[in-house]
Amino acid sequence: MNWLVNTLTASLFALALSACSDSTQQADPDFTPQNTERSFLSGDSPVVFIDEAHHNFLTMNGRFRPFTQVLQSDGYTVKASKVAFSAEHLNQADILVIANALDKERTDWAPPFGNALTAQEVTVVTEWVKQGGALFLVADHTPFPKVIENLTRALGFEFSHGHVGNAQFTTRDNTLAQHAITLAVVPALRKLPGAASMTGFGLTGAAGGAASAAVTDQSTGQIEQVRSFGGSAFKAPEGGISLLTLGPQAVSVNPQVPFQITVDTPRMSVDGWSQGAVLELGKGRVAVFAEGMMFSSQVDTQSGEKYGLASKGAEHNEGFLLNVMRWLANAE
């Protein structure tokens, strides 16, 4: 058991450094979107607000800059949202992105953890969605789900509040759902060479163990695989559809203090839980994800290693993001 704890602890601390270090982990300055065909022109461009008013770890021109670039490549008008949520403010947007909000400006991960959003803001956001707005919400590993819990609970999502290992989702093993989002064609994917096998990358698929080999026939231009990089897990509410479903060997390690893991740290199976799901709510739409790196490209400035969209096994992540956004924009 000790070797397992040591291995898991080391991998999680490596993940912490790769995903949460202010000093070394930055947006990839060399990232260029695969997408070259715009879905929207200036006259019909959906307006996307990326929240920066809640001490967000992922921001428009910070670690989520590649996310911004992908959206802009498809013709979205992307703006930073720097004020508290109000109906008047949100009515200026078509899609709201909240990515890894925090309860305060933090230099460590020590509890206690408060709420990133006020009760009034939660009401504003949920009512705005019900009236036709669209929400893209990311709550990564602990403590990110805890500080946004008043909103996720209002939407009906239950998070694990822990750390979950990297995962590979594929159509082959049904961990990647058949949905309008995954079936919609992404022209850029037709131009990709066959993806290399993911065997040996330590990823966990729905069937457990090593991930299935990546799909090599990409001529359809459809989403056939998505890779995530740790994060947490959640259960979607009734009516929600899980797009990225974890399998039998998926475990959430739930320390009281993020990344402080011992043999006694609580663990729970998250078999069948989700890392990505969508929900129609009233006249609006919601997409929730338990990991943010899958939609960005970041580089460790010390090692030069890249994570996210440029990683092996993530060749379809950009297309997946584009299709999620088009679904939120109701532009299938």
N, C-alpha and C positions, 0 to 999 in steps of 0.2 A: 504493500500500500504506500509506503514512504516514497518509493521511486515514482509512483504515479502522481503523488502530491507534489514532489519536487519538479517533475516534468511539467505538470499543469501550472504550477506557480511560476516557473521560469518563462513558460510561453505567455502567460497572462501579463507578467511584468514587461516582457518584450513588446507585447501588444500595447501596454500602457505607454511605453516610451514611444512607440511608433504612432500611436493615435492621439496622445494627449500631452505631448511635450511642447511647451511654448517655444523652446529654444531651438529644437532641431527639426520638427515636423512642419513643413510649409507646403503651400500649393506648388505643384509642379510647374515651373516657369516655361517648360518646353512643351506643355500639353497642347495638342491641336485636335479638335473634334474630328471624328470620322465623317460625320454628317456634312454634306455639301449641298443638300437640296432642301430649301425652306418650305415649310408647310404654310407659313403665314407671311403675307406682305405687310407693309407699314399700315395700310388702311384697315386691316382686320387683325392686327397683332394683339393677342391677349396680353394683358398687363399682369406681371408676376411681381408680388412684393416678397422679398426675402427679409425676414425678421432680424433686426439688429438692435432691438430695444430691450432685450432680456438677457444680456450678458452672454449672447450666443457664442458657442465654441466654433461654429461653422457660419461664416459670413460671406456676403456676396463677393468681395474682393480679397477675402482672406483664404482660409483653407477650403472654402467652397467655390473658389474662383473657377476651376474646371467645370463644375456644375453649371455655373453662370454661362460659361462659354458654350456648353452644349445647348442650353436653352436658346441662347442668342443665335446659334447656328441654324436653328429651326424657325427663327423669326419672332420669338417672344420679346416683348419689351420688359426688361428686368430692372427693378428698382429696389434700393435698400429701404426698408421700413424702420424708421428710427424713433417712432413715438408709440406710446401705449395704444393698445387696440381700442378703437371706438367704431361705431357703425358708420359714422361720417368718413373715417379714414379708410376702412375696409371696402366701402362702396366704390372706391376709386380703383379697386383691383378686381381681376378675374380669379386669380389663384394666389393663395397665401402659403408661403413656405416658412415653417418653423423648424429649425434644425439645431438640435442640441442646445436648447435654452438652459440657463442656470439661474439659481436663486440670487446670486450675487457675484461680484467680481472675485474669482477665486484664484489663490496661488497653491492650494492643496485640495485634497478630496475628503477632508475630515468632516464627519457629521457634527452637528445636526444639519439637515437639509430642509430648507423652506420651499415655498412655492415660487416658481418663476413668474406665473401669471396670477393676477388678482382674481377673486371670484367674479367681479364685474367683467373682466376681460374674457373669462371663460364663457360667460353668458353671451357676450357680444359675438365671440367667434362662432359658437354653436348656432346662434340664431342667424348669423350671416350665412352660414353654410345652408341651413334649412331653407333660406330664402333664395338660394341659387348660387352661393359662393362655392369655391373649391379649396380644399385644404390638403397640403402635402406636409406631413408631420414626421420628423425623425427624432426618435428617443433612443440613443445608443446604450452602451453598457451602463451599469450603475455608476453615478447617481442620476444620470439624465432622465430615466423614467420616473424617478421619485419626485423630482422638482416640477414635472409637468403632469403629475398624476391627477390633479383636479380636472384637467382638460381631458386626458385619456379616459378617465372614468365617466365623465359626462358624455363621451362618445361611445362608451360601452366596451373599451379595451382594457384587458387585465395584463399587466406586465410582470415579468419574473423578477425584476430588480436584482440582476446578477450579471455574471459574465458567461457568455456562450462562445464556444470555439468557432473558427472559420467553417464555412459550409459551402458546398457546391450543390446547386439546384438544377435539375435537368428534366427535360420532357421524357427521357428514357425511363426514369424511375418514378415519374409522376410527382416529384417534389416541386417541379415547376408546373403550375396549373395551366390547363387549356382554358384560355380566356381571351376576350377581344384584345387585351393588351399584349398577350404573347403571340397571338395568331396574326396580328396586323403586320404587314410587310414593312421592313425597314430597308430601303434601297441600298444603304451603305453596307449592310451585312453581306449582300451579294458579291461585294468586291473583296471581302476578306479571304485570305488563304485558309485552308483547313487548319483547325485548331489542334495543337499538340495534346497528347494525352495528359490528364491531370494526375495520373497515378504517381505517388511519391511526394505530393505536395501537402500531405497531412490534412486533407479536407474531409469533412464528414457529410455524406449524402444521406438521403432519407432511409436507405436500406442499411445504413450503418457502415463502419469500417472505412476503407479507402474509398474516395469518390470514384464514381464511374468515369470511364474515359470520356473526354470531351467529345461532343458531336463534331464530326469532321465534314459532313455534307452541309454546307451553309448556303447552297444555291437558292433555297426558297426565300431567303431574306427574312425568315421568321425567327422569333426568339426561342432558342433551344437550350440555353444554359445561362445561369446567373451565378456569380460568385459573391459571397459576403465575407467580411473580415472581422469576425467576432461579434461584438454587440450584445444584445439581450434577446428576449423572446416574449411573445405575448399570445393571448387568446383573443380572437376577434369576436365581436358580438353577433347575435343572431342577425342574419341578413348580410353579414360581412363575408367576403370571399378571400381565403388565403391564397396568395399567389406563390409564396415561398414557404414551404412546409418542412419543418425539421423532422428527422427520423428517429428510429429506436435508440440510437446511441447518443443522441443529443442530450447534454446535461447543462444545467445552469448552476454555476457556483456562486453562492450568495453571501459574501462576507459583510460584516457590519461596516467595515471601512473598505472602500473600493481597493482592490488589488492586495489586500492584506489577507493571505490565504494560508491556512494550516490544515492539518489532518482533520481537525474538528469543524472546519468551516462547513456550514450546511450546503448540501447539494440536492438538487431535485431533477427528475427526468422532465424534459420538455419535448418528449416524443409527441408529435402531432401539433405542437405549438407552431406559431408563425413568426417569420422575420419580415414579412411584407403582405399586406392585405388591403383590400379596397371595400368601400361601403358607400351605398347611396343613402343619403339622409335628407328627407324632405325633397326639395328641388335641387339640392346640391350634392357634391361628391367629396369623399375623403379617401386619401391614400396614406397609410401608416407604415413606417418601416422602423425596424429595431437595430439598424446599423447605417452609418452615414458614409463610410469610406467607399462603399460600392458605387456611389454616385459622384465621386471626386477622383482626383489624381494628386497624390502628395508625395513628396520626396524627403527623405531624411538627409538633412544638410551635412551631417557628419559622415554617414556611410555612402550616400548617393543612391541608396536603394529606394525604389519607387513602389508605391502601394496604390491599389484602387483600379481605376479604369485601364491603366497600362499593364496590369498584372496578367499572368497566365491564367486562363480560365475565365477571365472577365471580358473576353472579346465581345460578348453580347450585352454587357451591362449598359453601354451607352444607348443602344437601340431600345433596351428595356425602359430606360429612363425616358427617352423620347415618347415611347408609346404610353407610359403612365401619364405623362404630361398632356398628351393629346386626349387621353380618356378624361382627365380632369377638366380639360377645356371643352369637353363634349364635342370633339372634332374627329371622331372615328370615321 
